[in-house]
Amino acid sequence: MIKNITLGSDPEFGAFDENGIPRSAVGFIPGTKNDPYPLTENGEYSIQIDNVGVEGCVPPTKTKEDFVNSIMNIKKLVNAKLQETQPNWHIRSVSSARFDRSELASRTAKQFGCDPSFCVYTGGVSPRPTPAEVGNLRSFGFHIHIGFECDTNHVHAFEKIIKAMDIYCGVGSIIIDTDSDRRNIYGNAGDFRFRRLNNQITIVEYRTLGGAMSKNEETVGWCYDRVMDAINAANNWTDVFEELAEKAQNIINSGDYNAAVEFTKQLNISLPNIVNYEIFENKI
């Protein structure tokens, strides 16, 4: 049984000027991967530069209200920190942006990724794009960290969670976040990292979602609800879920919008109120 669930995140944001032009945050945001900059006295909220974007970190939460509040809080804190040096700039929850070459001249702007991530379907390292494939495109993610304890093999447990996240969250994100540019280089189905704490708590990081999924309270709350659906599925796993995960993998990796609509309808997966199925029907 998978139990004692906590949710955290390290949402990534793009910086934009007053004209809506994407700007490199290098030199304007403190903190690095090895030395994050604390935004609160207790250090629960922190930031760091990630390529030309900003990566936040929030504390683990146990309720939907706290998870949503934590994401809204980090966005306010990051925006305030950015505007200390660039008062007319702001952050956006986007999945990708194309930058002018002048914004990509720093060494940091040429650094992609850190530790490897893995694919739950192949068991291997997730593919990384080459600099040529990336070009002037930079991507941003909304990675969800799911902490849990379980009475069975923790590896089998988190593998089921990641596959179930594809079913209940990843496919729906194709409809909510229509940015296909990021999916061409990052965000493949079943992308994850994991770690163990004190040989008891497992934290698995679902890395498929784009940064646009942290856009507002409604989309963040939707993600929380889908995590709970995924946990329930993982605790009641059958061969049917394996088949659904395979379908979800194909939909996510192909970015098939129409198939995503049909899949969510088939499983009765609710979508945020900001999404209008009448629009979907017109696109099919």
N, C-alpha and C positions, 0 to 999 in steps of 0.2 A: 504494500500500500504506500503510495506517494502521499506525503503529508507535510504539515508545517511549512506552507508555501510563503515565500517572500518574493517581492518583485523590486528590482532596481533597474537602472539604465545608465548608459553613457551617450546621451543624444548628441548628435553633431549638427552644427548650424553653419550657414554661410553668412558672410558679412556683405552688406549692400550699402551704397551711398544714397544720398538724397534723390538721385535720379534713377534709382533702381538698378544701378550697374554693380555687378559683383566685384568685390575688392578683397585683396589678400589681407588677412588679419595678422600676418607675420609682423612683429614689431609693435603691435598695438594690444596684444593679449599676452599675459604672462603664463608661465607654466609649461611643463613638458611632460612626456609620458613617464619619465623617471622621477619627476619632481612637480606634481600638480600644484597649482596655486589655490590656496583655500579662499573661498568667498565668504565663509562664515567662521566665527570664532572657534567652533568645535570641529571645523574641517569637514563636516558632512557633505557640504556642497563645495565642489572645486572645478577648476577649468584648466585647459591646456591647449596649446596649439596642435592641430592635426593637419599637416600639409598647409593649405592656406585657410582652412576653416577653424572653427572653435569646437572643442569637445568638452561637454560638461559631464559631471558625475554627481549622482544623487544617492541618498542613503536608501537602504532596503526598506520596503514598506510591506504591511500586511493587509491593508484594506484598499479598496478601489479609490475611496476619497483621498487617502494619503498618497497613493501613487499618482493620481491626477495632479494633486497639489504640488508634489515634488517636481514634476515636469514643468508646470507653470512657474514655480519658484525659480528653477534654474534658468529658465528663459529670461525672467526679469533680472536676475542677478548678472547673467552674462551680458545682457543689453546695457545695463548700467555700467559695468566695467568697461565695455567697449567705448561707451560714450564719454568716459573720463578723458580719453585722448582724441576721439573722433565724434564730437557731439552730434553731427548730422548723419552718422551711420547708424544702422540697426541690423539686427540679426533676423534671419528668416528660416523657418522650417521648410527646407526644400530638399529634394533628393539629388539634384545635380545643378550645376551652372557652368557655363562656358566663360572663361576668363580671357581678357586681353593678355597677350604675351608679356606685356610689361609687368603684369601682376604676378608672373610666374618665374621671375628672374632669381629669386632667393634659393639657396641650397635646400631649405625646408620645403619649398614648393615642389621639389623634385624627389622628395622622399615619400614612398607609397607603402602603407601598411607597416606593421611591426611583427608581432608574433603570428605564425600561421594559423589559419582556421581550417576546419575540416568539413567534409560532406558526409552526412549521415547515411547516404545511399551507397556511396562507393567505399567509404571507410578511409579514403585518402585525403590528402591536402586539397583544399579548394583552389581552383585555378586563380592565378593573379594576372591581370592584364599587363602588357608590356608598355613602356613609355610611349611607343608609337601608337598603340591602340588608345591610350588615354588622351594624348594630344593636349589640347587646352581645356578638356573637360575635367571637372573635379566633382566627386560624389560625396554625399553625406548620408549617414545611416541613423536609424533609430533602433539600436540594439537593446533587447530586453533580457535582463539577467534574472533567471528563475532559480531561486534557492529552495531546496527541499531536503527532506529526510525520507528514507524508505526502508521497508522491512525486507526488501529483496535486493538483487544485484543492481547497484546504482547505475552501472553502464547500460544495462537493458532498460532501466527506467528512463534515463535521459534520452536514449535513442527514441523511445516511444513518444516522449514529450516533444522532441524536435519534429518528428513526422506529424504528430497531431497539430503542432503549430502551423505547419504547412497547410494542413487540411482546413483548419478553422480560422487562421489569421493570414497566412501568406497568399492564398487564393483571393480572399476578399480585398487584400491590399492592392491587387492588380486593378480593381475597380475604383478604389478610393484614390490611389496614387497612380496617375496615368503617365508618369515620367518614365519613358522607356529607355532614355539615354543611360541612366545608372544601371539598369538591368543588363545592358550590353557589356558591362565591365565588372560589376559587383552584384551581390544580392541573389546568388543562385539559390535554388531550393535546398533546404536541409543544411544550410551553412551554420556552423556552430563552433564554439569553444567551450571548454569546461574545466573546472578545478574542484578540488576537495578541501574542506576546512576541518581540521582536527579529526580527520578520518571519519567524519560523521555527516556533515552537511555537504551536499553537492550543489554547485552553482553551474548551471548551463546557460550559455549566452546564445540566444537566437538572433542571427545576424542578417536575416533575409530582408527585413523591412527597410524602406528608404526613409530619409529624414522628414519627408512630408507627412509621415504618419504621426508626428508630434505637433501637428499644426495647431490644434486647439483642444479644449477639454473634451469635446465629443469624440474626436478620433483617438485620443489617448485612453479615454474610458472604454471605447470599443475594443482597443487592444487588450486592456485588462480583462474584460469579459471573455474574450477569445482565449486568453491564457487559461482561465478557469475551465472553459470548454475542453481545452487540450488536456488539462490535468485529469478531468473526468474520463476522457477517452483513454488516456494512458493507463488509468486504473481499471479500465474495463476492456482491455485490448483484445481484439479478435482478428481473424484473417480478413474480415471485411475492411477494417481500418488499414491494413497493409495495402489492399487494393485501392482504397481511397487515397492513400498517401502517394501511390505511384501515379495516379491521375493528377493529383495536386502538383507533384513534381514537374510533370510535363506542362501543365498550364502555367506555372510560375516561370519555368525556364524559357518557354516560348513567348511569354507575355501575352497569351491569348485572351484578350478581353472578353470576347463573346462566350468562350468556354468557361471563363471565370463566372460570368453572370449565371449561366446554366448550372454550374456546380453549386454555387451558393443557394440558388433556388431549390435545387434537388435536396440539399441537406438542411434547408430552412435556416440558413445562417443569416441572422439579422445584420443589417448595415446601418451606419450612422444616418440620422435623419437628414443630414446635408446631402445624402445621395438619393437621387430620384430615379426609380426604375423606369419611368416613362422615357427618360433620356436614354437609358440603356436600350430599350426596345427600338428606339429610332436608330441606334448605332448598329444593331445586329443586321 
